């Protein structure tokens, strides 16, 4: 029997067919072997055959709105690339995410994921369509992301009372550390395994693990505040040290 994820992907691919995509790929947890149904996002890339004009935008928006009745549809995110604009890692592309349309870049990390372990859902493989990511470009992006995005946000205390900021902040830091040190990408599970060795607070790491892989009770307000403080106290100096080492 198909899983809800399989059913959603089948419906999405069927509805996308009128746009004649050159390729549709999955990246992130769905491709990397650490997908947790109902908790992980479904991160997709579709390559369309020509420029995304107004008619195509309307078709994409209507497609995703129809999907809303499907289980897990709120977790399906897709960026739409076109052949003439594949090489620019800073260009924003038509994207459906968090239940609305936007423009978003397909980063060097996402591109490297696609080349390393991208899952082909339809059409051409990434290596046949997407330019490779030079090592220097990948490293520069990772350093810049830590320095210019994550480090300033560490100082905004209210953000870190939310699960998503704690989870992504720590996991992204661990991933950045390994990419800069070893040149490879790692899963969220591997990041959680490595974080205590990088000096991260063990009780916070175990909290993330329970919420991702177990059935934890809702956190109390006291723990939420303590977790935020522990995370911020660790991440600020850790990011500073990482950036100083590799910038």
N, C-alpha and C positions, 0 to 999 in steps of 0.2 A: 504493500500500500504506500503511495507517495506520501512523503512528509509534507507539512505545511510549507517548508522552504522549497521543496521540489515543485509543488503545485503553483506557488507564487512565481518562480522562475519560468515555468512553462507558460503560464498566462502572460507574463511580461514579454517573453520572446515572441509569442504568437501575436500580441498586440503591436509589437514593434515592427513586424514583418512588412507592413506597407511602406515604411521608410527605407527598406532594402539595405540594412546595415552591412558594411564591409566586414565588421567583426563585432562581437560582444564578448567582453572578458570580465572575470571576477578577480578582485585582489583582496587584500586584507585577510581577515580570519577565514572567510569563506574559501579562499584559495590556499591559505597557508596551513590548513590542517588543525586549527584551533577554534573552529566555529562552534558556538553554543546557541542552539536554536532558542529564540525568544529573548536572548540577551545580546548577541552579536548583531552588528549591522550587516547588511548585504551590500557590499561596495562594488559597484559595477562601472565599466567603461563601455560605451558604444561608439564605434567609428562609423559615421554616416558618409555616403558617397559624394556629397557635395556641400556647398555652403548652407548653413542653417538660416534659412529665411523665415519670414513671419509665419508662413503656412506650416513649416516644420515645427516651429516653436509651439504653435497652437496644437498641433498633433501630439507633441510630447506632453504638454500640460494636460490635455484631455485624456491621454493614455494613463498618466499617473493618477489622475482624479478617479478614473474608473477602477483602478486597482485598490482604492481605499477600502472597499468592502472585503478584500482578501486579508486573511490573517497575516501578520508580520509586514504588511505593506508600508507601515510608517517607518520601518527600518531599512527599506530599500532606497538606496541613493545611487544615482547614475549621472555621470558626466558624458556629454555628447561632443565628440571630436570630429573634425573634418580633415581630409588628407592634406590640404594646403597649410594647415596650422598645427601639425603634429609636433614640430620640432621646438616650438617656443614654450619653455617650461614656466614662463611668467604670465602668459596670456590667459585670461579668463575664458572658460568655455561654458556653454549652456549646461546647467546642472539642476537636477531635481534632488533636493535633500531637505530633510526635516519638514516634509509636506508642503514645500513651496519651491518656486523656481528662482534661480539665482545664477550668477556667473562665478566660476571658481577655477583656479589653476589646477592642472594635474601635475603635482610636484615631482621633483627628482626621486623622492623616496617611493612614491606610488609607481613611477615608471620603472624603477629598479625592481620593485616587487613583481610587476607584470613580466619583466624579462626573466626573473629568477624562478618564480613559481606561479605565474598567472594561470588561471583556469579558463580555457577556451570554452565558451558557451555556444558560440556560433561563429562561423567564418574563419578568417585568417588568424594565425597565431601572432602574438605581439612582435616577435622577432621579424616577421615579414612586413610589418607596417610601421612600427614605432621606432624612432631612432634610439640607439643605446645611450646610456647615461655615463659620461666620463667620470672617473673616480673623483677628480677635483671638484666637479660640479656637485656631486652628491655630498661630499664632505663640506663644501662651502654652504650648501643649503642647510645641512644638519646643524652646523655651528650657528648660522644666522637665525634659525628657528628657535634654538635654545636661548640665544642672546636677545633677540628682538621681540619674540612672542612670549615664551614661557617665563623668562626672568622678570620682565615688568609685571606680569600678572601675579607672580608670587607675592607682591606687595599689596595686592587687593584682597584683604582678609576675607571678605564676605563670600568670595567665589569658592573658597576651599571648604566650606561647609556642605558643598554639593558633592555627591558621589563621583560624578563625571570628571570633575576637576582633579580630585585626589587620584582617581584611577588613571586617567590619561597623563597627568603630570608626572607621576612616578614611572609608569610604563614607558612613556616617550623618552624620559631621561635615560632609563636603562638601555633602551634601544639605541639612542644616540651614542651612548658610551661605547657600545659594542661596534657600531658602524664606524666610528672614528678610530677605534683601536684596532679593529680587525678587518674592516671593510665589508662586513656581511650584515644581513638583516636577520632579525630574530622574531619569534612569535611572542604574544603576550604571556603565554605560559613560561617560556624561557626567561623573559624579562622578570617575571615574579620570582623565579628561582634564583636569579642573579642579584636582585636588589639588596638582600641582606648583606651579601659580600661587598656591595658598594657602599655600605654604611647606612642604608635606609632603615627607618624604625620598623622592627620586625612585627610589632602588633598591628601596624597599619598595613603592611604587606599581607599579613594573614587575613585581615579584614577584607581586603580586595579579593583575595583568593576565595574566601567563603562566599562572597557575593557573586563571583563569576562562576564558580563551580559547585556551590552547595545551596542550601536553603536556610540562610541566616534569619534570625528574628530582626524586626525593624530596630535600628540603632536608637539609643536614647540621646536626648539633647546634650548631655554631658560628654558622651563619647564623641559625638559629632564635632563639638568644639575642641576637644582634646586632639582628635585626629587631625583637624585643620591646623592646629598649632604645631603638632609634631611634623606634619608634612612640610609646612612652610619653613620651619626652622631647619629642616634638612635640605630642602631643595634649593633655597637661595644660595648658600655657600657651595653646594655641590655643582650647581650650574656655573657659578663664577669660576670655580676651579677647572671645570671641563673646558669652558670657553678660553680661559687663559692658556690652557695646554695646547689647544688645537687651532685657535684663531690665526 
